[in-house]
């Protein structure tokens, strides 16, 4: 139990609603406090004081109560109409920065539960007045504010350090992938296996097998692909490797079905994989899953997936590199389910002489991705990759046994990366736990 008295805001503060329409505000020399993180400007001001500014509408809307930001502001400033300023009546009794610290850090347990509404979730001034805050001696309030200012600075430095470490880790993974597709990870393997079958012989085997599958009517005959020119080879590969088109080594590129949204169910055993389900290194079956009936599944067997199918997203936001994600389907992904492709998700089904896991890694390389990004079409916000561009994608081809060796090398190195990532995330979690513990101690006394 806290040793401090808790007093309602209405006794300690004045509450004043904002008067500036955010859409009509004219830019000027005064700060305009809005609901978002960043401040705006206004040509006039409403208040000249120290205040805690609280949004009166949900940050996310759509029937969900949430507050992303509770602001502190002082001096001359304008306030948006959908916010309220909470102004201590006497700074010698309640410090505005201390009040902000308390309400912003604990907003999810103190303010958000007071929000009501079906579609438009709001917080009323009347309810806000009833919020109780701890009334500590002013010296203690100032000590706590000073403590948390120091902690915030230290956490900001830690956050920057963690962000830098995460960036370095991403670069390390990319460096591993780049060394893999250039053959540098397996220099010693090639020295120990000088008689290994070359990739040129492998290409001939793949071509022969594809011709047999076409004759057996198991796959469709593919168009003859143009030779690779020098500009399509972004780096050198070992002499025993070959540059080829992606279409040269897969048996088929399967496109997803255009299922009508009205056909989807919320549960079942026939799950349809959409763009949001495909993420690098991981298939997210729990990301807004949708299903189709058994009868519809049986009607669209051409879109049914198998183990070792390599999925690729073909649509995304331009500039953010969130298209051309690849993920390899493993036996555990099915788990008594049947999986089907939705539109704008493609599937490579490889020749048996190819190790699909190698190309799952290879197609995550930024160097190879740069080439496919150049082919993207669509609007400024949405990029699309076509099936023809995927077939023409120039890629390096090692011999089969070396593909296996490369996969093993990558997985061993990525395990080390995973351990480093766990340590980085642990540092962030421990920092947040520490701050919550200090908060509890400070406010409960």
C-alpha positions as CSV (number, residue, x, y, z in Angstrom):
1,X,0.0,0.0,0.0
2,X,1.3,3.5,-0.8
3,X,2.3,5.8,1.9
4,X,1.2,8.8,-0.2
5,X,-2.2,10.4,-0.3
6,X,-4.0,10.2,-3.7
7,X,-6.0,13.3,-4.6
8,X,-8.4,13.9,-7.5
9,X,-7.1,16.0,-10.4
10,X,-10.1,18.4,-10.0
11,X,-8.7,19.5,-6.6
12,X,-5.2,20.1,-7.8
13,X,-5.5,21.2,-11.4
14,X,-7.5,23.3,-13.9
15,X,-8.6,21.4,-17.0
16,X,-8.9,23.4,-20.2
17,X,-9.9,22.0,-23.6
18,X,-8.1,22.9,-26.7
19,X,-9.5,25.5,-29.1
20,X,-7.4,25.1,-32.2
21,X,-8.8,23.1,-35.1
22,X,-5.9,20.9,-36.3
23,X,-7.1,20.9,-39.9
24,X,-7.5,24.7,-40.0
25,X,-4.5,25.8,-38.0
26,X,-2.2,28.4,-39.8
27,X,1.5,27.8,-39.3
28,X,3.3,30.4,-37.2
29,X,5.8,31.0,-34.4
30,X,3.9,29.2,-31.6
31,X,3.9,25.5,-30.8
32,X,0.8,23.6,-31.5
33,X,0.3,20.5,-29.5
34,X,-1.6,17.8,-31.4
35,X,-2.3,14.1,-30.7
36,X,0.8,12.8,-32.5
37,X,4.4,12.6,-31.4
38,X,5.6,15.6,-33.3
39,X,4.7,19.2,-32.5
40,X,3.2,21.5,-35.1
41,X,3.1,25.3,-35.3
42,X,0.3,27.9,-35.1
43,X,0.1,31.7,-35.7
44,X,-1.6,32.2,-32.3
45,X,-1.5,30.7,-28.8
46,X,-4.1,29.7,-26.3
47,X,-2.1,29.0,-23.2
48,X,1.0,30.4,-21.5
49,X,1.8,28.0,-18.7
50,X,3.1,24.5,-17.8
51,X,0.7,21.8,-18.6
52,X,0.1,18.1,-19.3
53,X,-1.8,17.7,-22.6
54,X,-3.9,14.6,-23.0
55,X,-5.7,13.5,-26.1
56,X,-9.5,12.9,-25.7
57,X,-9.8,10.4,-28.6
58,X,-8.3,7.0,-29.1
59,X,-5.0,6.8,-30.9
60,X,-6.1,3.8,-33.0
61,X,-9.9,4.3,-33.2
62,X,-12.1,1.5,-34.7
63,X,-13.5,0.7,-31.3
64,X,-10.1,0.2,-29.6
65,X,-9.1,2.3,-26.6
66,X,-5.5,3.5,-26.6
67,X,-3.3,6.5,-26.0
68,X,0.1,6.6,-27.7
69,X,1.2,10.0,-26.3
70,X,0.6,12.2,-23.3
71,X,2.5,15.5,-23.8
72,X,4.2,18.0,-21.6
73,X,4.3,21.6,-22.8
74,X,5.3,24.9,-21.3
75,X,5.4,28.5,-22.4
76,X,3.0,30.0,-25.0
77,X,1.3,27.3,-27.1
78,X,-1.8,26.4,-28.9
79,X,-3.8,23.2,-28.2
80,X,-5.8,21.1,-30.6
81,X,-9.5,20.8,-30.0
82,X,-9.4,17.1,-29.3
83,X,-7.0,17.5,-26.4
84,X,-7.2,18.9,-22.9
85,X,-4.6,20.7,-20.9
86,X,-4.2,19.7,-17.2
87,X,-2.6,22.7,-15.4
88,X,-1.5,22.5,-11.8
89,X,-3.1,25.2,-9.7
90,X,0.0,25.6,-7.5
91,X,3.4,24.5,-8.8
92,X,4.6,24.4,-5.1
93,X,2.0,21.7,-4.5
94,X,2.0,19.7,-7.7
95,X,4.9,19.9,-10.2
96,X,3.7,19.8,-13.8
97,X,6.6,17.6,-15.0
98,X,6.0,15.2,-12.1
99,X,2.3,15.0,-13.1
100,X,3.3,14.3,-16.7
101,X,5.7,11.6,-15.6
102,X,3.0,9.9,-13.6
103,X,0.2,10.2,-16.2
104,X,2.3,9.4,-19.3
105,X,4.2,6.4,-17.7
106,X,1.0,4.9,-16.3
107,X,-1.5,6.0,-19.0
108,X,-2.4,2.4,-20.0
109,X,-3.6,1.6,-16.4
110,X,-4.9,5.0,-15.4
111,X,-6.3,6.8,-18.4
112,X,-7.1,4.2,-21.1
113,X,-9.6,2.3,-18.9
114,X,-11.6,5.5,-18.6
115,X,-12.1,5.6,-22.4
116,X,-15.6,4.6,-23.7
117,X,-17.4,4.3,-27.0
118,X,-18.2,1.8,-29.7
119,X,-16.7,3.1,-32.9
120,X,-15.4,6.5,-31.6
121,X,-13.6,5.8,-28.3
122,X,-13.2,8.9,-26.2
123,X,-12.1,10.2,-22.8
124,X,-14.3,12.8,-21.2
125,X,-13.0,15.7,-19.1
126,X,-15.5,14.7,-16.4
127,X,-13.9,11.3,-16.0
128,X,-10.4,12.8,-16.2
129,X,-11.2,15.1,-13.3
130,X,-11.7,12.0,-11.1
131,X,-8.3,10.6,-11.8
132,X,-6.3,10.4,-8.6
133,X,-2.6,11.2,-8.4
134,X,-0.1,10.8,-5.5
135,X,0.6,14.0,-3.6
136,X,4.2,13.8,-2.6
137,X,6.2,16.6,-0.9
138,X,7.3,18.9,-3.6
139,X,11.0,18.2,-2.9
140,X,10.3,14.4,-3.5
141,X,8.4,15.2,-6.7
142,X,11.4,17.2,-8.0
143,X,13.8,14.4,-7.0
144,X,11.8,11.9,-8.9
145,X,11.6,14.1,-12.0
146,X,15.4,14.6,-11.9
147,X,15.9,10.8,-11.5
148,X,13.7,10.0,-14.4
149,X,15.3,12.7,-16.6
150,X,18.7,11.0,-16.0
151,X,17.2,7.6,-16.6
152,X,15.5,8.8,-19.8
153,X,18.9,10.1,-21.1
154,X,20.6,6.9,-20.2
155,X,17.8,4.8,-21.8
156,X,18.0,7.0,-24.9
157,X,21.7,6.3,-25.1
158,X,21.0,2.6,-24.6
159,X,18.3,2.6,-27.2
160,X,20.7,4.2,-29.7
161,X,23.3,1.6,-28.8
162,X,20.8,-1.2,-29.2
163,X,19.6,0.2,-32.5
164,X,23.2,0.4,-33.8
165,X,23.8,-3.2,-32.7
166,X,20.6,-4.3,-34.5
167,X,21.8,-2.5,-37.6
168,X,25.2,-4.1,-37.4
169,X,23.6,-7.5,-36.9
170,X,21.5,-7.0,-40.1
171,X,24.7,-6.1,-41.9
172,X,26.4,-9.2,-40.5
173,X,23.6,-11.4,-41.8
174,X,23.8,-9.8,-45.2
175,X,27.6,-10.2,-45.2
176,X,27.2,-13.9,-44.5
177,X,24.7,-14.2,-47.3
178,X,26.9,-12.3,-49.7
179,X,29.9,-14.5,-48.9
180,X,27.7,-17.5,-49.4
181,X,26.5,-16.6,-52.9
182,X,30.0,-15.6,-53.9
183,X,31.4,-19.0,-52.8
184,X,33.6,-17.5,-50.1
185,X,32.1,-19.6,-47.3
186,X,33.1,-22.8,-49.1
187,X,36.6,-22.0,-50.4
188,X,38.0,-24.9,-48.3
189,X,35.2,-27.2,-49.3
190,X,36.1,-26.8,-53.0
191,X,39.8,-27.4,-52.2
192,X,38.8,-30.7,-50.4
193,X,36.5,-31.7,-53.2
194,X,38.3,-30.9,-56.5
195,X,36.5,-33.7,-58.4
196,X,33.0,-32.5,-57.5
197,X,30.6,-32.2,-60.4
198,X,30.6,-28.8,-62.0
199,X,27.5,-26.6,-62.2
200,X,27.6,-26.7,-66.0
201,X,27.0,-30.5,-65.8
202,X,24.2,-29.9,-63.2
203,X,22.5,-27.5,-65.6
204,X,22.4,-30.2,-68.3
205,X,20.9,-32.7,-65.8
206,X,18.2,-30.2,-64.9
207,X,17.4,-29.5,-68.5
208,X,17.1,-33.3,-69.3
209,X,14.9,-33.9,-66.3
210,X,12.6,-31.0,-67.2
211,X,12.3,-32.3,-70.7
212,X,11.2,-35.7,-69.3
213,X,8.7,-34.1,-67.0
214,X,7.3,-32.1,-70.0
215,X,6.9,-35.3,-72.0
216,X,5.2,-37.0,-69.0
217,X,2.9,-33.9,-68.9
218,X,3.8,-33.3,-65.3
219,X,5.0,-29.7,-66.0
220,X,4.4,-27.3,-68.8
221,X,7.0,-26.5,-71.4
222,X,8.8,-23.3,-70.6
223,X,9.9,-20.6,-73.0
224,X,13.6,-20.6,-73.9
225,X,15.3,-17.9,-71.7
226,X,17.8,-15.4,-73.1
227,X,21.5,-15.8,-72.2
228,X,22.9,-13.8,-69.3
229,X,25.0,-10.8,-70.3
230,X,27.8,-9.3,-68.2
231,X,25.8,-6.6,-66.7
232,X,23.5,-9.2,-65.1
233,X,26.4,-10.7,-63.2
234,X,26.8,-8.3,-60.2
235,X,29.8,-10.3,-58.8
236,X,32.3,-13.0,-59.6
237,X,31.7,-16.6,-58.7
238,X,34.0,-19.7,-58.6
239,X,35.0,-21.2,-61.9
240,X,33.0,-24.4,-61.0
241,X,29.8,-22.4,-60.6
242,X,27.5,-21.0,-63.3
243,X,25.3,-17.9,-63.7
244,X,21.8,-18.9,-64.8
245,X,18.2,-17.7,-64.9
246,X,16.0,-18.7,-62.0
247,X,13.7,-20.1,-64.6
248,X,16.4,-22.5,-65.7
249,X,16.4,-24.4,-62.4
250,X,12.8,-24.5,-61.1
251,X,10.3,-26.9,-62.6
252,X,7.4,-24.5,-62.2
253,X,6.5,-21.1,-60.9
254,X,3.0,-21.3,-59.4
255,X,0.8,-18.3,-59.1
256,X,-1.8,-17.8,-56.4
257,X,-5.6,-18.0,-56.9
258,X,-7.8,-14.9,-56.9
259,X,-10.1,-16.1,-54.1
260,X,-13.0,-13.8,-53.4
261,X,-12.9,-12.5,-49.8
262,X,-16.5,-13.7,-49.5
263,X,-15.2,-17.2,-49.8
264,X,-13.0,-17.0,-46.7
265,X,-13.8,-18.6,-43.4
266,X,-12.4,-17.9,-40.0
267,X,-11.3,-21.5,-39.4
268,X,-10.8,-24.9,-41.0
269,X,-8.0,-27.0,-42.4
270,X,-7.6,-25.3,-45.8
271,X,-5.6,-22.2,-45.0
272,X,-5.0,-19.6,-47.8
273,X,-1.6,-17.9,-47.5
274,X,-1.7,-14.1,-48.2
275,X,1.0,-11.5,-48.4
276,X,0.9,-10.9,-44.7
277,X,1.7,-14.5,-43.9
278,X,5.0,-14.4,-45.8
279,X,7.9,-12.9,-43.8
280,X,11.7,-13.5,-44.2
281,X,12.8,-16.6,-42.4
282,X,9.4,-17.4,-41.0
283,X,5.9,-18.4,-42.2
284,X,3.4,-16.5,-40.1
285,X,0.3,-18.8,-40.1
286,X,-1.3,-16.8,-37.3
287,X,-1.3,-13.5,-39.1
288,X,-5.0,-12.9,-39.8
289,X,-5.6,-16.5,-41.0
290,X,-8.3,-17.2,-43.5
291,X,-9.6,-20.6,-44.8
292,X,-11.7,-22.0,-47.6
293,X,-14.1,-24.9,-47.7
294,X,-13.1,-28.5,-48.7
295,X,-15.0,-28.2,-51.9
296,X,-13.3,-25.0,-53.0
297,X,-10.0,-26.4,-52.0
298,X,-10.6,-29.4,-54.2
299,X,-11.5,-27.1,-57.1
300,X,-8.2,-25.2,-56.8
301,X,-5.6,-28.0,-56.5
302,X,-3.3,-26.0,-58.8
303,X,-2.7,-23.6,-55.9
304,X,-2.1,-26.2,-53.2
305,X,1.3,-26.2,-51.7
306,X,3.8,-28.8,-50.8
307,X,6.9,-29.2,-48.5
308,X,10.0,-27.6,-50.0
309,X,8.0,-25.1,-52.0
310,X,9.7,-21.7,-51.9
311,X,7.1,-18.9,-51.5
312,X,7.8,-15.3,-52.6
313,X,5.7,-12.2,-52.2
314,X,5.2,-10.3,-55.5
315,X,3.6,-7.0,-54.2
316,X,4.6,-4.6,-51.5
317,X,5.4,-1.0,-50.6
318,X,8.0,0.6,-52.9
319,X,11.1,1.8,-51.1
320,X,10.6,-0.3,-48.0
321,X,11.8,-3.6,-49.5
322,X,8.9,-5.5,-48.1
323,X,8.2,-7.2,-51.3
324,X,10.1,-10.3,-52.6
325,X,10.1,-11.9,-49.2
326,X,10.9,-15.6,-49.4
327,X,10.1,-18.4,-47.1
328,X,10.6,-22.1,-47.5
329,X,7.7,-24.4,-46.5
330,X,8.7,-27.2,-44.1
331,X,6.8,-30.3,-43.1
332,X,6.0,-28.7,-39.7
333,X,4.2,-25.8,-41.4
334,X,1.4,-28.0,-42.5
335,X,0.5,-29.7,-39.2
336,X,-2.6,-31.5,-40.5
337,X,-3.5,-28.5,-42.7
338,X,-3.6,-28.0,-46.4
339,X,-2.1,-24.7,-47.6
340,X,-3.1,-22.7,-50.7
341,X,-1.7,-19.7,-52.4
342,X,-3.6,-16.4,-52.7
343,X,-3.0,-13.9,-55.5
344,X,0.3,-11.9,-55.6
345,X,2.1,-14.7,-53.8
346,X,4.3,-16.9,-56.0
347,X,5.7,-20.4,-55.4
348,X,8.9,-21.9,-56.9
349,X,8.8,-25.6,-57.2
350,X,12.4,-26.7,-57.8
351,X,14.0,-29.4,-59.8
352,X,15.2,-32.4,-57.6
353,X,18.8,-31.5,-58.4
354,X,18.4,-28.2,-56.5
355,X,18.6,-27.7,-52.7
356,X,15.6,-25.3,-52.1
357,X,17.0,-24.1,-48.8
358,X,20.1,-22.7,-50.6
359,X,17.9,-20.4,-52.8
360,X,15.7,-19.5,-49.8
361,X,18.9,-17.9,-48.4
362,X,20.3,-16.7,-51.7
363,X,17.2,-14.8,-52.6
364,X,17.5,-12.8,-49.4
365,X,20.7,-11.3,-50.5
366,X,20.5,-7.5,-51.0
367,X,22.8,-7.8,-54.0
368,X,20.5,-10.2,-55.8
369,X,17.4,-8.4,-54.6
370,X,18.7,-5.2,-56.2
371,X,18.3,-6.7,-59.6
372,X,14.7,-7.8,-59.1
373,X,13.7,-4.5,-57.6
374,X,14.7,-2.8,-60.8
375,X,12.0,-4.7,-62.6
376,X,9.2,-3.5,-60.3
377,X,6.2,-1.9,-61.8
378,X,3.1,-0.2,-60.3
379,X,2.3,3.0,-58.4
380,X,4.5,5.2,-56.2
381,X,3.2,3.3,-53.1
382,X,2.9,-0.2,-54.5
383,X,5.5,-2.2,-56.3
384,X,4.7,-5.4,-58.3
385,X,7.1,-8.1,-59.5
386,X,5.9,-10.1,-62.5
387,X,6.4,-13.8,-63.1
388,X,8.5,-13.1,-66.2
389,X,10.9,-11.0,-64.2
390,X,11.2,-13.8,-61.6
391,X,12.0,-16.3,-64.3
392,X,14.7,-14.1,-65.8
393,X,16.3,-13.3,-62.4
394,X,20.0,-14.0,-62.8
395,X,21.4,-16.1,-60.0
396,X,24.6,-18.1,-59.2
397,X,24.5,-21.9,-59.3
398,X,26.9,-24.0,-57.3
399,X,27.1,-27.8,-57.6
400,X,24.6,-29.7,-55.5
401,X,26.9,-30.9,-52.7
402,X,28.3,-27.4,-52.4
403,X,24.8,-26.0,-52.0
404,X,24.4,-28.4,-49.0
405,X,27.7,-27.3,-47.6
406,X,26.8,-23.6,-48.0
407,X,23.4,-24.1,-46.2
408,X,25.2,-25.8,-43.3
409,X,27.7,-22.9,-43.1
410,X,25.0,-20.3,-43.1
411,X,22.9,-22.0,-40.5
412,X,25.8,-22.3,-38.1
413,X,26.7,-18.7,-38.6
414,X,23.1,-17.6,-38.2
415,X,22.9,-19.4,-34.9
416,X,25.6,-17.1,-33.6
417,X,23.6,-14.2,-34.9
418,X,20.5,-15.4,-33.2
419,X,22.5,-15.6,-29.9
420,X,23.7,-12.1,-30.4
421,X,20.1,-10.9,-31.1
422,X,18.9,-12.6,-27.9
423,X,21.5,-10.7,-25.9
424,X,20.6,-7.4,-27.5
425,X,16.8,-7.9,-26.9
426,X,17.6,-9.0,-23.3
427,X,19.4,-5.7,-22.7
428,X,16.4,-3.8,-23.9
429,X,13.9,-5.9,-21.8
430,X,16.1,-5.5,-18.7
431,X,16.1,-1.7,-19.1
432,X,12.3,-1.6,-19.4
433,X,11.9,-3.8,-16.3
434,X,14.3,-1.6,-14.3
435,X,12.3,1.5,-15.2
436,X,9.0,-0.1,-14.3
437,X,10.5,-1.2,-10.9
438,X,11.7,2.4,-10.2
439,X,8.3,3.7,-11.2
440,X,6.6,1.3,-8.7
441,X,9.0,2.3,-6.0
442,X,8.6,6.0,-6.6
443,X,4.8,6.2,-6.8
444,X,4.0,3.7,-4.2
445,X,6.6,4.9,-1.7
